[in-house]
Amino acid sequence: MNGFDRQVAVLRGGFATPFTGNDPATGTFRGCLYDAGGSKLALSQRAGGAGYRFSPGDPAAIDPGTLAAAPTLSGRTLYLGHHLAHYGHFLTETLSTFWILEDQPAAGFDRIAFHPSAFGRTLPAWARACLAAFDIDPDRVLMLDPEGMGGGALRFEEVVVPERLFRLWDAADPTLARVFDRIRRRTLAGRDPLPPRDLYLSRRAGYWRSTRRVVANEVQVEDRFRRRGFTVIDPAGMAFADQLALYAAAPTLAGLSGSALHNCLFQQPGSRLIEIEHPAVYREGEALAVHTQDLCNAVAGVSGRFVPFTGRSRHGGAVLHLDLAAVEAALPPATRPRAPLLRRAAAAAETRALDLLPPARAAGLQARSLARHAAALLMGLAGL
């Protein structure tokens, strides 16, 4: 959790080259800042290397003479790194530069600049809410790609570049907690606090959109948590402010490995987190020193409990069946009665149906999604 100096670079007459997208042939992407003499500014690059599918491939220097015709943006620009329009990456990577706004507010700059990423250049509602917490008007955001830059490089009269204080699978600066505290406070200003509720963050609704990480018996996993007093929610189907209100009041967050658990960053320090391992998440970073969720827990000041994966993996890892006894062993004593028989039967039937489907190919994946939602609809109609 160290190795950060909270550096700030100020370039006068420096250049930005546009984001070019990920190149599968080379495993690289391009787009960064150079000083007036053409030397690359390392602070402007997204991290790469072990654990990253793509790494920056920008040359160490460019000939500034080749950019003599680049238009100049007058005034002051604040460069906040890469905008990653993916919820988990936005929380961990994009927001890692926002610490500078505590000392240098957005009002002191003429524009806010980001390089986009392979996730696109749009600002989802949750990203706009985070920008609003720092008084950043989306209309003042400049995306440094060919569309935003008119196809070529740009020169800045002055551009300010802060260090990124979160490196995936490596390290994070604990002072980032102030960024998430501000987002929580500003987003929830004027709202009455909610009563404390332990939360299980369900992934099931997301299987309709993507079936890369299906847990066939998640209905039964949710039931185990409900019996321990947890409230099951679907974060993807909620407004960002409503989510934050729940996280701010939650003594415990629980769920499967993935971006949803990064919401611990909005819990109060001293809270708890229960992470059920999804092996696909950990396989991607198995040779790395620190897992990203551990870094989130440390920044948030929450106590994490890790439940190693136990169960069966089917269809090349696309479908998992969790060992329910292992999940139960990690939970506090039951506080609610056992689920009704119809609910248990529907969950078991769903698990068997998923288990019998053909290998995880496109048609099979869609069929599994349909099976899950049919079972959920049945239980909804039954009022369970």
C-alpha positions in Angstrom: 0.0 0.0 0.0 2.9 2.4 -0.5 5.2 3.6 -3.3 3.1 6.6 -4.1 4.4 10.2 -4.0 1.2 12.0 -5.0 3.2 13.6 -7.8 1.8 16.5 -10.0 3.4 17.4 -13.3 2.7 20.7 -15.0 3.4 20.9 -18.8 3.4 24.1 -20.7 3.4 23.7 -24.5 3.0 19.9 -24.1 1.2 17.6 -26.5 -1.5 14.9 -26.3 -1.6 12.0 -28.8 -5.0 10.3 -29.3 -6.1 7.0 -27.9 -5.9 4.5 -30.7 -7.6 1.5 -29.3 -6.3 -1.9 -28.3 -4.2 -3.7 -30.9 -4.5 -7.5 -30.5 -1.5 -8.1 -32.8 0.9 -6.2 -30.5 -1.0 -6.3 -27.2 -0.7 -2.6 -26.9 -2.6 0.7 -27.1 -1.4 4.2 -27.6 -2.3 7.7 -26.4 -0.5 9.8 -23.8 1.1 13.2 -23.1 4.5 14.5 -24.2 6.3 17.6 -22.9 7.2 20.5 -25.2 10.5 18.8 -26.1 8.7 15.6 -27.2 9.6 13.4 -24.2 6.9 11.1 -22.9 5.3 11.9 -19.5 5.1 8.6 -17.7 2.5 9.9 -15.3 0.0 10.2 -18.2 0.1 6.4 -19.0 -2.2 3.7 -17.8 -0.3 0.9 -16.1 0.5 -2.2 -18.0 2.4 -5.4 -17.6 1.5 -8.5 -15.6 -2.3 -9.0 -15.3 -3.2 -6.5 -18.0 -4.3 -7.8 -21.4 -3.0 -4.7 -23.1 -0.1 -2.4 -22.2 0.8 1.1 -23.4 2.9 1.1 -26.5 3.8 4.8 -26.9 7.3 5.7 -28.0 9.6 7.3 -25.4 9.9 10.4 -27.5 8.5 12.1 -30.6 9.8 14.8 -32.8 7.9 18.0 -31.8 8.5 19.3 -35.2 6.1 16.8 -36.7 3.4 18.3 -34.5 4.0 21.9 -35.3 0.6 22.2 -36.9 -1.2 20.8 -33.9 -3.9 23.2 -32.6 -3.3 24.7 -29.2 -5.9 24.7 -26.4 -5.6 27.9 -24.4 -6.0 28.2 -20.7 -5.6 25.4 -18.1 -6.4 21.8 -18.6 -6.6 19.1 -15.9 -5.7 15.7 -17.2 -7.3 12.9 -15.1 -6.0 9.8 -16.9 -8.1 7.2 -18.7 -11.8 7.1 -18.5 -12.8 3.5 -18.3 -16.5 3.1 -18.9 -16.6 -0.2 -16.9 -17.9 0.1 -13.4 -15.2 -1.7 -11.5 -12.3 -0.2 -13.5 -13.8 3.3 -13.2 -13.9 3.0 -9.4 -10.4 1.7 -9.1 -8.5 3.3 -12.0 -10.3 6.4 -13.2 -11.1 7.8 -9.8 -7.5 7.2 -8.7 -6.5 10.7 -10.0 -9.4 12.6 -8.4 -7.5 13.2 -5.2 -6.0 16.3 -6.8 -9.5 18.0 -6.9 -9.3 18.3 -3.1 -6.5 20.9 -3.4 -7.2 22.1 -7.0 -10.9 22.3 -7.6 -12.4 21.7 -11.1 -13.5 25.4 -11.2 -9.9 26.4 -11.6 -9.5 24.7 -15.0 -11.0 25.5 -18.4 -11.5 21.8 -19.2 -11.1 18.3 -17.8 -9.4 15.8 -20.2 -9.4 12.0 -20.3 -8.0 9.5 -22.7 -10.9 7.0 -23.3 -10.3 3.2 -23.4 -11.5 0.1 -25.1 -14.7 0.4 -23.0 -15.7 3.4 -25.0 -16.0 7.2 -24.4 -19.5 7.5 -23.1 -20.2 8.7 -19.5 -22.7 6.3 -17.9 -25.0 7.7 -15.2 -22.8 6.4 -12.4 -19.8 8.1 -13.9 -21.7 11.4 -14.2 -22.7 11.1 -10.6 -19.1 10.8 -9.6 -18.1 13.8 -11.7 -20.9 15.8 -10.1 -19.5 15.1 -6.7 -16.4 17.0 -7.8 -18.3 19.8 -9.6 -17.2 18.6 -13.0 -19.7 19.5 -15.8 -19.7 16.7 -18.4 -19.9 19.5 -21.1 -16.4 20.5 -20.0 -15.0 17.0 -20.5 -12.6 16.5 -23.4 -12.0 12.9 -24.6 -8.5 12.6 -26.2 -9.4 10.3 -29.1 -9.6 11.1 -32.8 -13.3 12.2 -32.4 -12.5 14.6 -29.6 -9.2 15.8 -31.0 -10.3 16.3 -34.6 -8.2 13.4 -35.8 -4.7 14.5 -34.7 -2.5 15.7 -31.8 -3.3 18.7 -29.5 -1.0 21.1 -27.8 -1.9 22.5 -24.4 -1.0 26.0 -23.2 -0.9 24.4 -19.7 -1.9 20.9 -18.6 -1.8 19.6 -15.0 -1.3 15.8 -14.6 -1.7 14.0 -11.2 -0.3 10.6 -10.2 -2.7 7.6 -10.3 -3.0 6.2 -6.8 -4.4 2.8 -7.7 -2.5 0.1 -9.7 -4.5 -3.1 -10.3 -3.0 -6.2 -8.7 -0.2 -4.1 -7.3 -0.8 -1.3 -4.9 -3.2 1.5 -3.8 -2.7 4.6 -1.7 -5.0 4.6 1.4 -5.6 8.4 1.0 -7.9 7.5 -1.9 -10.5 6.8 0.8 -11.2 10.6 0.8 -12.3 10.4 -2.8 -14.9 7.8 -2.1 -16.0 9.5 1.1 -16.6 12.7 -0.9 -18.7 10.9 -3.5 -20.7 9.2 -0.8 -21.3 12.5 1.1 -22.1 14.6 -1.9 -24.3 12.1 -3.6 -26.3 11.4 -0.4 -26.6 15.1 0.7 -30.1 15.8 2.0 -31.1 12.2 2.2 -32.1 10.6 5.5 -29.7 7.7 6.4 -31.1 4.2 5.9 -31.3 1.6 8.7 -28.3 -0.8 8.7 -28.8 -3.9 6.6 -26.4 -6.6 5.6 -26.4 -7.0 1.8 -25.8 -9.8 -0.6 -25.1 -8.4 -4.1 -26.7 -10.7 -6.6 -25.2 -11.3 -10.1 -28.2 -13.2 -11.5 -29.9 -10.4 -13.4 -26.6 -9.8 -15.2 -26.7 -13.3 -16.7 -29.2 -12.0 -19.2 -26.5 -9.7 -20.6 -23.4 -11.9 -20.1 -23.1 -15.5 -19.2 -19.3 -15.7 -18.9 -19.5 -16.3 -15.1 -22.8 -18.1 -14.4 -23.3 -19.6 -10.9 -26.1 -22.1 -11.6 -27.2 -22.4 -8.0 -27.0 -18.7 -7.0 -30.7 -18.7 -6.1 -29.8 -21.3 -3.4 -26.8 -19.2 -2.3 -29.0 -16.2 -2.0 -31.4 -18.2 0.2 -28.6 -19.1 2.5 -27.7 -15.4 3.0 -31.4 -14.5 3.4 -31.7 -17.0 6.3 -28.7 -15.2 7.9 -30.6 -11.9 7.8 -29.1 -10.5 4.6 -31.1 -8.5 2.1 -30.5 -9.6 -1.5 -30.2 -6.7 -4.0 -29.4 -6.4 -7.7 -27.0 -3.4 -8.0 -27.2 -3.3 -11.8 -30.9 -2.5 -11.6 -30.6 0.4 -9.2 -29.9 4.1 -9.4 -26.4 4.9 -8.3 -27.6 7.2 -5.4 -29.9 4.4 -4.1 -27.0 2.0 -4.1 -24.7 4.3 -2.2 -27.4 4.9 0.4 -27.5 1.1 1.0 -23.7 0.7 1.0 -23.2 3.5 3.4 -25.5 1.8 5.9 -24.4 -1.8 5.3 -22.4 -3.4 8.1 -21.6 -6.3 5.7 -21.5 -6.6 1.9 -21.3 -10.1 0.4 -21.2 -11.7 -3.0 -19.1 -13.3 -5.7 -15.8 -12.0 -6.8 -16.1 -9.1 -9.2 -16.8 -5.4 -9.7 -19.9 -5.4 -7.5 -17.8 -6.0 -4.4 -15.6 -3.0 -5.1 -18.6 -1.1 -3.8 -17.0 -1.7 -0.4 -15.3 1.6 -1.2 -18.5 3.3 -0.2 -19.0 1.5 3.1 -18.1 3.0 6.4 -14.6 2.2 7.7 -14.8 -0.8 10.1 -17.5 -2.6 8.0 -17.2 -6.1 6.8 -17.1 -7.9 3.4 -17.6 -11.5 2.5 -16.2 -12.5 -0.9 -17.1 -15.9 -2.4 -14.3 -16.7 -4.8 -15.2 -16.9 -8.5 -12.2 -18.9 -9.9 -12.5 -17.1 -13.3 -11.7 -13.8 -11.5 -8.8 -15.2 -9.6 -7.4 -17.2 -12.5 -6.9 -14.0 -14.4 -4.6 -12.7 -11.6 -3.3 -15.9 -10.0 0.4 -15.1 -10.5 0.0 -11.5 -9.2 1.1 -10.2 -5.8 -2.1 -8.6 -4.6 -5.7 -9.1 -5.7 -7.6 -5.9 -6.6 -10.4 -6.7 -4.1 -7.8 -6.8 -1.3 -6.7 -3.4 -2.3 -10.3 -2.1 -2.3 -10.8 -3.5 1.2 -7.6 -1.8 2.4 -8.5 1.6 1.0 -12.0 1.3 2.4 -10.9 0.1 5.8 -13.2 -2.9 5.7 -12.5 -6.3 7.1 -12.6 -8.9 4.3 -13.5 -12.6 4.6 -12.5 -14.7 1.7 -14.4 -17.9 1.0 -12.4 -20.2 -1.4 -14.3 -21.7 -4.3 -15.6 -25.2 -3.5 -17.9 -26.9 -6.0 -18.1 -28.0 -9.6 -17.2 -26.3 -12.8 -19.0 -27.1 -16.0 -18.8 -26.1 -19.7 -15.2 -24.9 -19.6 -15.8 -22.9 -16.5 -18.7 -20.9 -17.9 -21.1 -22.5 -15.3 -20.3 -23.1 -11.6 -22.1 -25.0 -8.9 -21.1 -23.8 -5.5 -20.8 -26.1 -2.5 -23.6 -24.7 -0.4 -22.2 -26.3 2.8 -18.9 -24.4 2.3 -20.8 -21.2 1.8 -22.9 -21.8 4.9 -19.8 -22.5 7.0 -18.6 -18.9 6.3 -21.8 -17.3 7.5 -23.2 -16.2 10.9 -26.0 -18.3 12.5 -29.3 -18.5 10.8 -31.9 -15.8 11.7 -34.6 -16.6 9.2 -36.7 -19.7 8.5 -35.9 -22.1 5.7 -37.2 -21.0 2.3 -40.6 -22.4 1.2 -40.7 -25.7 -0.5 -41.7 -24.3 -3.9 -38.8 -21.9 -3.9 -36.3 -24.7 -3.1 -37.8 -26.9 -5.8 -37.6 -24.2 -8.4 -34.0 -23.4 -7.5 -33.1 -27.1 -7.7 -34.8 -27.5 -11.0 -33.0 -24.5 -12.4 -29.7 -26.0 -11.3 -30.4 -29.3 -13.0 -31.6 -27.7 -16.2 -28.4 -25.7 -16.4 -26.3 -28.7 -15.7 -27.9 -30.7 -18.5 -27.5 -28.1 -21.2 -24.8 -28.6 -24.0 -21.3 -27.1 -23.7 -20.9 -23.4 -23.4 -21.3 -22.2 -26.9 -23.4 -19.2 -28.1 -26.7 -21.0 -28.3 -26.1 -22.8 -25.0 -25.2 -19.6 -23.2 -28.5 -17.9 -24.3 -30.5 -21.0 -23.3 -29.0 -20.9 -19.8 -29.9 -17.2 -19.5 -33.5 -18.0 -20.5 -33.6 -20.9 -18.1 -32.5 -18.7 -15.2 -35.0 -16.0 -16.0 -37.8 -18.4 -16.4 -37.1 -19.8 -13.0 -36.9 -16.3 -11.5 -40.2 -15.4 -13.1 -41.9 -18.5 -11.7 -40.7 -17.6 -8.2 -41.8 -14.0 -8.7 -45.3 -15.0 -9.7 -45.5 -17.3 -6.7 -44.6 -14.4 -4.5 -41.5 -16.0 -3.1 
